[in-house]
Amino acid sequence: MQFGFSTNAFRGHSLEATIETLADAGYDGIEILLDTPHLYPGDADRADVRQVRKLLDAHDLAISNCNAFMLSAIERSETSHQADYPHETAAFHHPSFIEPDATDRRARIEHTQAALETAAALGASRISIQPGGPVPVDKSDERAVEEFVDGLQTVAATAETVGIDVLIEPEPELLVETSEQFLDLVDRIDSPRVGCNFDAGHFYASGEDPVALIDVLAEYTCHYHLEDIPADRTHDHTQLGEGAMDIDGFLGALSDSGYDGFVTVELYPYEATAPETARGAMEYLEDHGWV
């Protein structure tokens, strides 16, 4: 297996500095945040993409994944946010694929299409996306799934055109949380380009056993996210070895399955200590014999 680190922990750093830090820490690859302040497709031009590619080549870093899940660069058009989402979720979930306002839904779809095109220009293989988004209070889950499927059909057509996979990432408290919900959703999308971004911590926080899901989701999975999770299974991305997950058991099972692609460590809450956190995660992987 190869290991990457997500730049969404480095939102307080330039992408250039982040690339240098992760290369020095010993990572094989990097997950690039396709959002501000790193490489937002709405602003990036060909020269920006070429510069990123040049930096990656200079530091011998592969692209493990492109993160099109987070989206802070676009403001939602509607003003009734508190009424729609009384239990506020992270700002980067919005605009989502299932917003009450059709203009906001379209903004997310168009961002995802642009992210696919940017990933292709970078020479990447895949992007990861949110699993629909948080469900507004007045919208049924059934209606939300219908809207997400509609958006995915449009996104999948672009993915097939540019030759990039679009990976849905189940997450607690969003529309698609569990493996069963993911499998139900993917059955509705007739595209070989739509798959799963398997986040082990997310499944653990949703009450599932990530090890047991490796085989269940193998045919849909070409990239994994990894972080630790506290013992109470709160969705709180935690440094490797500092939570309750059996990190070694998961990586061992993944290795035994024959998977030899990227596992990306995702520790975005550690923005204040991103360089130290990335080095600490690599130290864990080294100390436990994974690199």
C-alpha positions in Angstrom: 0.0 0.0 0.0 0.9 3.6 -0.4 0.1 6.4 2.0 -0.9 10.0 1.3 -2.0 12.9 3.5 -4.9 15.3 2.8 -4.2 18.9 2.3 -7.5 19.8 3.9 -5.6 19.9 7.2 -3.3 22.6 5.7 -5.9 25.2 5.0 -3.7 27.7 6.8 -0.7 26.9 4.5 0.0 27.4 0.8 -0.3 24.4 -1.4 3.4 24.8 -2.3 4.5 24.7 1.3 2.2 21.8 2.0 3.7 19.8 -0.8 7.1 20.4 0.5 6.1 19.4 4.1 4.4 16.2 3.1 7.3 15.1 0.8 9.8 15.8 3.6 7.6 13.8 6.0 7.9 10.7 3.8 4.5 10.4 2.2 4.1 8.7 -1.2 1.2 10.9 -2.2 -1.0 13.9 -1.5 -4.7 14.5 -1.6 -5.3 17.9 -3.1 -8.1 20.1 -1.8 -10.0 21.4 -4.8 -11.2 24.4 -2.8 -9.8 27.6 -1.4 -7.1 28.2 -0.4 -5.4 25.5 -2.5 -6.7 24.7 -6.0 -10.3 25.9 -6.4 -11.4 24.9 -9.9 -13.5 28.1 -10.2 -10.3 30.2 -10.0 -7.5 28.0 -11.2 -6.3 28.3 -14.8 -4.0 26.1 -16.8 -0.9 27.8 -15.5 -1.9 27.1 -11.9 -2.5 23.5 -12.8 0.9 23.2 -14.5 2.6 24.8 -11.5 1.1 22.3 -9.1 2.1 19.4 -11.4 5.6 20.8 -11.6 5.8 21.0 -7.8 4.6 17.4 -7.4 7.1 16.1 -9.9 9.9 18.0 -8.2 9.1 16.4 -4.8 8.2 13.0 -6.3 4.7 13.0 -4.9 1.8 11.2 -6.6 -1.8 12.4 -6.3 -3.6 10.0 -4.1 -7.0 11.7 -4.6 -8.6 15.1 -5.3 -10.9 16.3 -2.6 -14.0 17.9 -4.0 -16.0 17.2 -0.8 -15.2 20.4 1.0 -16.6 23.6 -0.6 -16.0 26.9 1.1 -15.5 29.0 -2.0 -19.1 29.3 -2.9 -21.7 31.1 -0.8 -25.2 29.7 -0.7 -27.9 31.9 -2.3 -30.7 31.4 0.2 -30.9 33.2 3.5 -32.9 30.7 5.6 -30.0 28.5 6.6 -30.9 28.3 10.3 -34.5 27.2 9.5 -33.3 24.6 7.0 -30.5 23.3 9.2 -31.3 24.0 12.9 -28.5 21.7 14.0 -25.8 23.4 12.0 -23.3 21.3 10.2 -19.8 22.2 8.8 -19.9 25.2 6.5 -18.0 23.3 3.9 -21.0 21.0 3.4 -22.8 23.8 1.6 -23.9 24.3 -1.0 -24.8 20.6 -1.2 -26.4 18.3 -3.8 -29.7 18.4 -1.9 -30.1 22.1 -0.8 -33.7 23.5 -0.8 -32.7 26.0 -3.4 -32.2 24.6 -7.0 -29.6 27.3 -7.7 -27.5 26.0 -4.8 -27.8 22.4 -6.0 -26.7 23.5 -9.4 -23.7 25.3 -7.9 -22.5 22.0 -6.3 -23.1 20.0 -9.5 -21.1 22.5 -11.6 -18.3 22.6 -9.0 -18.1 18.9 -9.1 -17.9 18.9 -12.9 -15.2 21.5 -12.8 -13.3 19.4 -10.2 -13.4 16.4 -12.5 -11.9 18.5 -15.3 -9.2 19.9 -13.0 -8.4 16.4 -11.8 -8.0 15.3 -15.4 -5.7 18.2 -16.1 -3.6 17.3 -13.1 -3.2 13.8 -14.3 -5.2 12.4 -11.2 -7.4 9.4 -11.3 -10.3 10.3 -9.0 -12.1 12.9 -6.9 -14.1 12.3 -3.7 -17.4 14.0 -3.1 -19.9 14.5 -0.3 -22.7 11.9 0.1 -25.5 14.3 -0.9 -25.1 16.6 2.1 -27.0 17.3 5.3 -30.8 16.8 4.8 -32.9 19.9 5.2 -35.6 19.6 7.9 -38.5 19.9 5.5 -37.2 17.4 3.0 -37.7 13.7 3.2 -34.8 11.3 2.8 -36.6 9.8 -0.2 -36.8 13.2 -2.0 -33.2 14.0 -1.0 -32.0 10.7 -2.5 -33.9 11.5 -5.7 -32.2 14.9 -6.0 -28.8 13.4 -5.3 -29.3 10.8 -7.9 -30.3 13.4 -10.4 -27.2 15.4 -9.7 -25.0 12.3 -9.8 -26.3 11.4 -13.2 -25.1 14.7 -14.6 -21.7 14.4 -12.7 -21.3 10.8 -13.9 -21.6 11.9 -17.6 -18.8 14.4 -17.1 -16.7 11.7 -15.3 -17.1 9.4 -18.2 -16.1 12.1 -20.7 -12.9 13.1 -18.9 -12.0 9.6 -17.7 -12.0 10.3 -13.9 -13.7 8.4 -11.1 -16.1 10.2 -8.8 -16.1 8.6 -5.4 -19.0 9.1 -2.9 -17.8 9.3 0.7 -20.4 8.1 3.2 -20.3 10.3 6.4 -22.2 10.3 9.7 -25.2 12.8 9.8 -25.3 13.3 6.0 -27.7 11.7 3.6 -25.6 8.6 3.0 -24.0 7.3 6.2 -23.7 3.6 6.0 -22.5 0.9 3.6 -26.1 -0.3 3.0 -27.2 3.2 2.1 -24.2 3.5 -0.3 -25.0 0.2 -2.0 -28.6 1.2 -2.4 -27.6 4.5 -4.0 -24.9 3.2 -6.3 -27.5 0.7 -7.7 -29.4 3.6 -9.0 -26.5 5.1 -10.9 -25.6 3.3 -14.2 -22.0 4.4 -14.5 -18.7 2.6 -14.1 -17.1 5.9 -13.0 -19.1 6.2 -9.7 -17.6 4.4 -6.7 -16.9 4.7 -3.0 -14.3 6.7 -1.1 -14.0 4.3 1.8 -13.4 6.4 4.9 -12.7 3.8 7.7 -13.4 6.3 10.5 -16.7 7.4 9.0 -18.0 3.8 8.9 -16.7 3.2 12.5 -18.4 6.3 13.7 -21.6 5.1 12.1 -21.5 1.9 14.1 -20.1 -0.4 11.4 -16.9 -2.6 11.3 -14.6 -1.2 8.7 -12.7 -4.5 8.5 -15.9 -6.4 7.6 -16.7 -3.8 4.9 -13.5 -4.2 3.0 -14.8 -7.1 1.0 -18.3 -5.8 0.9 -17.3 -2.6 -0.9 -14.2 -3.8 -2.7 -15.7 -3.6 -6.2 -16.6 0.0 -5.7 -13.4 1.2 -3.8 -10.2 2.5 -5.3 -9.2 4.8 -2.5 -9.4 4.8 1.3 -9.4 7.5 3.9 -7.9 6.8 7.4 -8.1 8.5 10.7 -8.7 7.4 14.3 -12.1 7.9 16.1 -12.8 8.2 19.9 -14.2 5.3 21.9 -17.7 6.8 22.0 -17.6 6.7 18.2 -18.1 10.5 17.9 -17.3 11.7 14.4 -14.1 13.4 15.4 -11.1 12.8 13.2 -8.3 11.9 15.7 -4.6 11.3 15.3 -3.7 7.7 14.5 -3.2 5.7 17.6 -5.0 8.3 19.8 -8.5 6.9 19.4 -10.3 3.6 19.8 -10.1 2.2 16.2 -8.0 -0.9 15.5 -5.8 0.9 12.9 -3.4 -1.9 12.6 -6.2 -4.5 12.3 -7.8 -2.5 9.5 -4.5 -1.9 7.6 -3.7 -5.6 8.0 -7.0 -6.7 6.6 -6.7 -4.2 3.7 -3.2 -5.5 2.9 -4.4 -9.1 3.1 -7.2 -8.3 0.6 -4.5 -7.5 -2.0 -5.1 -3.8 -2.1 -2.0 -1.9 -3.2 -3.3 1.5 -3.9 -3.5 4.7 -1.7 -4.6 5.1 1.8 -4.9 8.8 2.6 -4.7 10.1 6.2 -7.4 12.7 6.7 -7.0 14.9 9.8 -8.6 18.2 8.8 -9.5 19.3 12.4 -5.7 19.7 13.1 -5.4 22.9 11.0 -3.5 24.7 13.8 -0.8 21.9 13.9 -1.0 20.5 10.4 2.8 19.9 9.8 3.3 18.3 13.2 0.2 16.2 12.8 1.2 15.0 9.4 4.6 14.0 10.7 3.0 12.3 13.7 0.8 10.2 11.5 3.8 9.1 9.5 5.7 8.3 12.6 2.8 6.0 13.7 2.8 4.3 10.3 6.6 3.8 10.4 6.6 2.6 14.0 3.9 0.0 13.2 5.7 -1.3 10.2 3.4 0.0 7.5 6.0 2.1 5.6 
